[in-house]
């Protein structure tokens, strides 16, 4: 693993996660109360002893840069690093990143400096725990040029992902990005004999989808990216054109994996972590997710009812009822408030926690909030009712203090919701 470089794609504008991405990139979005999405691929790499990691960034990257600089510091005797490769203009290139492949292409010189054997390409906006050493070893066992992590998905999700057909040895023989043609979908659908041959835990009628997680040998990656600079995306162009030219294999993954691409998906992934037996185990002592150590005190709870929830350090909860919710670091929830299926991000920096302001930091008294995301630093006055009883799917508050996406109410970072507001 010492001869592997990780390149983490920082993502585009993140429009589907807006307003969570209004002032930060997707990988910088807080998740599970105390982490950021970028911590997931970095931790997966570090657990595999892959310690040379680049993060390729472009949009709203200031908070991401700050988090990485504060969190991932190696000692002076280590060759490990987590370095930022921000999009830049120079004498040979005046364009920003045009896609996933173009981002890697523009940084190919840095990524291949030192002649690494393999380059691991990861997404910065996914939630999963994968043994990357097994992934890379499977790639080497096949003597593959490119290996793609794949997962069975139902037919209704196929139009959102790259779908492939493999032979009985796991070699990819066809790859179609986001197929919608029923004839193509039928051709790519797995039958029971193929499922049994591959040893998959899947139902007949499912399809194999790319997880957007790749490992390339350095030489073939250079060839694929440099032979045609007009190809800017891995899934749409580079991978389909590589089938038949390269040895491309699938790595079958059966664990938890979520692409945090939309507000409903982000909300659901967080709420799933509150389950008694969550699909992603964040409590594994040998496989922690690393993040910035904040040295905060424990949660202070006074006269609360809490059921099936995650409470993070530095929070103060007084006389509240909290159900199936994630309460992030330095959150404040006051008396009489009811939270159901909520993601409260708290704040990542010091703010006043007293009640002298007209609308103090945190969530006020006697509020009732259901199926909502309250972003960092938001203030909510007393008596607010955020319930979306009419099941509105999409709405923008003209004042910019709340938004609804997929039925989920989102209170943006630093927003102020006036006392008595009803949504």
N, C-alpha and C positions, 0 to 999 in steps of 0.2 A: 504493500500500500504506500510505501515511501516514494514510489515512482508513479504516483497518480496525482493529478491536479484537479481540483474542483472549481467549476465555473458556475456560479449561481446567477440566474437571470432575474434582474430586479423588476421586471414587468413593465408594461406600458402605462398609459394614463390611469388605468383602473376605473374607467367610467361606470362599470357595472357595480362597483362597490362604493360609488359616490353616495352620500357625502363623507363617508369615512376616509376617502382619499382626497378630500378637498385640499388638505394641507400636508399630506404625507403620502409616500408611495405605498403600494400594496404590501410589500414585505415588512413595512414599519407598522402596520396595523396591529394593535394589541389583541392577544388571543388568550383564552383560558385564564383571564384575570391578571396575570403577571408577566407573560411572555410576549414576544412579538413574532410574527410569522417567520421572519428571517432566522430566528433561533432554531427552527425545525430542521431545515437543510444543513445549517452549520453543525448542529449537534449530531445529525446522522453521519456527517463526514468525520467529525472528530472521534466518534465512537468506533469508526472503522480505521482509526489511526491515519486518516488522510488529513494532514495538517497544513497543506498549502492550498489556500482557499481564496478565490477572487469573487467579488460581488460586483456585477455589472449593473450600473444604475444610470437613470436618465431623468425621470420626472419626480418632482417634489422630494428630493433625496436628502435634504438637510438633516431631518430627524433620524433617518436611517444611518447616515454617516456618523452622527453623534452616538447613537446606540452601539454601533459596531466598535467605535473608537474607545468607548467606556467599558465595553464588555470583554472583548477578545484580545487579551494581552498575553503573549508568551514570554517565558523567561529568556534571559540573554544566551543561554546555552542551547536553546532550541532553534531549529530552522523553520518552525511553524509560523504561520501568519494568516490573518484574514484581512485582505487588502481591498480597497474600493477601486474599481475601474469606472470612473464616471465618463459619460459620453463627452467627447471633446472634438473640436475642430483643429485641424493642423494643415500643413502645406500640401499634404497628399490627399486629404479628405476634408470636405467642408459640410458633410451631411451628418445628421444625428442618426441614431440607430433606427433602421427601417423595419426591423423584425428580429426574431430570436436568432436566426442564423447570421444576420448582418451584425448583430451585437458581438457575437463570438468572432466573426471575421475581422471586425475592426480592432479586436484585441488579440488576434492570433499570435502576433510576435511575442507579447508578454506571456500568454498562456503556454506557449511551446518553448520558451526560453529554458534552457537546461535539459531539453529533450526528454520530457516525461514519456513513459510508455503509453499511458492512457489518460484521457481527459473525461472527467465525469461532469455532465451538464445537468443541472438541477433547476427547478423552478423555485422562486422565492415566495410563492403564495399558495402552498399546499400544506396540508396537515396529515402527517403519517409518521410511522417509525419503521424504517427499513434497514436491514443489516447490509450496509453498502459493501462490506468486504465480500459477502456471499455473491452479491450482484457482479462485482468486478471479477471475482474468481470464476463465475459461470461464463462470463465474457471471454476470459482467457482460456478456459477449458475447451470452448468451441473454436478457439483461434479466430474469433470474429473480428471484423472490421468495425462493426457497430452492433451494440446490443441495446434493445429497448425494453424497459420495464412495462409489462402489460397486465391488465386485470380484466376478468370477465364482467360485462355490463349487459343490462337488458336492452332489447331492441329500441325502446323509446329514448334511450340516452345516446344512441349511435350518432345522431345528427350533430351532436355537440363535441365529438371526439374524433381522433384519428383511429380508424378501424383497420384491422389487418387479417390476412389469412396466412396460416402457417402449415408447414408439412409436419410429418410425424416426428421429425428430429428437432422441431422447434425453429426451423429456419423460416424467415418471413418471405413469402412468395408474392404477396400483394399487399399494398397499403393504400388506403383511400382516406383522405381527410374529410371529415364531416359528411359522410354519404347520406343522401336522401332518396335516391332511386331504389324502389323496391326490388328490382332485379339485382342490383349490386348488393343490397343488404342480404338478399336470399343467398347469394354466392358466398358471402362472408360469414354467414351464420354457422355456428358449431352444431354438429349432430352428436348423438350419444357415442358412436364409435370413436370419433375424434376426441371427445371429452375424456373418455376412458383411456385412450392412447396417451394423451398428454398428462393424465393424472390430475385433472382439474376438479375442484369442487364447484360445479356449475350445473345449471339446468340446460337441457337441450333448447335451442332457440336463442341462447345468449351469443354475444360476440366478444372478440378480444379487442380491447381498447388500449391505446398508448396512454401512459401516465405522464408523458412529457418529461421522463427521466431517462437519460441516455448515457452510455459510456462508449467513447470512440477510441480507437487507436489513433495516435497523433498523425501519422502519415496519411491514412485515409481521410481523416477530418480535413487536413490541409487540402487534399485533392478535391474533396467535395465542395469546399467553400471557395476555392480559388479558380476552379475551372469555369465558373459562370457567376460573376458578381451580381447579376440581376436576380438571382435566387436569394430571397431575404428571410424566408421562414423555414424552419426545420420540418414541421408537420405538413405544410402545404406543398413544399417544393423539394427540399434537400432529400428527405427520406424517400418519397416516392421515386425520385430519379435515381436513388442508390440501389433500389431493388434490382437484382440481376447483374449489377456492376460490382457490388461488394458482397461480402459474406455478412448478412444481416440476420441476427437471431433475436428471439423473444425470451425475456426472463419472466417467468410466470410468478406473479405475486398474489398472495391470497390474504394478506393482512389489511388493516384499516388504511384507507386513503381517501382524502377529501380535497377536491379542487375548490378553494374558497374564492369563487368567482363572482358571486352575487350576494346581495344583502340577506335573502332568505337562507342561502347555503351557509353563510357566515353565522347567522343566528342559530340555525339548527346544529351546526358543528359545536358551538359553544355549549348549548343546552345539553347535548349528548354527553358532555363531560361530567354532568351532574348525576348521571345515572348510577345506580348501585354497582353495576358492572359495566362501566363505560367501554365503548368499542376501542378507544385509544387509552392505554394505561399510562398515565403520567406519574404513577407512584412506583414504577419499577426501579428498585434501588441500583441496579447495574446499568440502567439505560435512561438517565435523567435528561431532560431538556435544559440546556444551559441558557442563562440569561444574565442581565446586569444585576449584580448583588447590591441591594439598596440598604441593607442593615436597618430595616424598619422594625418597630415593636409589633407584638402580636395583635390580633383582632380584639377590640374591646366591645363586649356585648352586654347590654343591660335590658333585662325584661323583654326578650325577643322570642318569637317562635320561628324556628328555622327548619325547613324540611328539604332534603335532597338538593343541597346547594353547595357551591364552592365559595369560601370566604377568604380573601387574601389579606396579607399583613398590612398593618398601618391603618386599618379601617375602624370606624366607630359607628356602632349600630345601637340605636336606642328605641326600645318599645315598638319595633317593627315586626311585621310578619312577612317572611321571605320564603318563597317556594320555587323550586326548580330554576334557580337563578345563579349567575356568576357575578360575584361582587369583587371588583378589581381593587388594586392597591390604593390606599389612602381614600377610600370611599367614606361618605358621610350619609347615613340614612336616619331620619328623625322619627319622633313618636307618632304612632297611629298610621304609618305608611304601610301599604301592602304592595309587594312586588311579586309578580307571577310570570315565569318564563322570561326573565329579563337578563340582559347583559349590561352591567354597569361597569364602566372602565375606570372609574375613580380619577386619579390624576397621577402623572409621572413626575410632577414637581411640586414644591411646597406652595400651598395656598392657604388663605385664612380658613380656619375651621370654626370660627365663632359665629354668633348669630347677630352681630351688630349691623351687617350690611342689609340693605333693603331686601335683596334676594341673596342669602348667603350661599357659599359653595355647598354643593351636594344636593341631596333630595330633601325637601322640606317636610313639614308635619302633615299628617292626614291626607297623603297622596295615595292614589290607587293607579298602579301602572301594570299593564299586561302586554306581553309579546312586544317588547321594546328593546332598543339599544341606546344607552345613554353614554355618549362619547366623553373623552377625557376633559375634565375641567368644566363640565356643564353645570348650570345652576337652575334649580327648579323650586319655585315658590310653594307656599303652603296650599293645600287643598286642590292640587291638580289631579285631573282624572284623564289618564292616557290609556284608553281602552279600545278605541277603534270599533265601537259596537256596530257600525254600519258596514264593517269589513271592506273599507276602501282599500284598493290595491296600490294606487299610485297617486300621490298628491305632494305638492310643494307649497309650503307656507310662504306667502309673499314677503314676510319679514325675515325669512331664512332661519327661524328658530326650531322648526321641525320639518321632517319629510316622511313620507310613507312609501315604502318599496316592497312589493309582494305582500302587502298586509302588515309588514313590520314597521312600527313607528321608530324613527331614528332622530335622536336629539344630537345635533352636531357638537363638535368640540368647542368649548368656550361659549356656547349659546346660553341664553337666559330665557326660561319659560316663566312667565308672570304668574303670580298666585291666582288660583281659581281657574286656570286654563283647562278647557275640556277639548279633547281630541277624540 
